């Protein structure tokens, strides 16, 4: 089972309260918001010394990354099929379940019981899930394919 499958099954179980007491993992939310200073000047090659004259308003990553808190979750990416879109193994994808899917969105999809991140393409009633790496095949959704779109990827986070 892939990392995406495990994480999404866990999220789905949390949402539907189907986890048993012995398998529940704690989710801890900070009781306070953390703000990060945002430097107002651009840093072309390096980082300026953060002096008061250069500081902009505080930056809250919750405001930056989450459009709809009730419909947003994160999933760790595994696999290399979306490296051309800048999504790499180990990155964290922020997924919004409430956003309407349109052509060219990157989506988290459940295809025949397996989770995948792909670029969504719909034309003349036919749906394709496109890989962003030539080493991987696109997924063409047929009448026999069970497809569920879990949400639109709105951001990715990479730990350097």
Secondary structure, 3 states (H helix, E strand, C coil): CCHHHHHHHHHHHHHHCCCCHHHCCCCCCCCCCCCECCECCCCCCCCCCCCHHHECCCECHHHHHCCCHHHEEEEECCCCCCHHHCCCCCCEEEEECCCCCCCCCEEEEEECCEEEEEEEEEECCEEEEECCCCCCCCEECCCCCCEEEEEEEEEEECCC
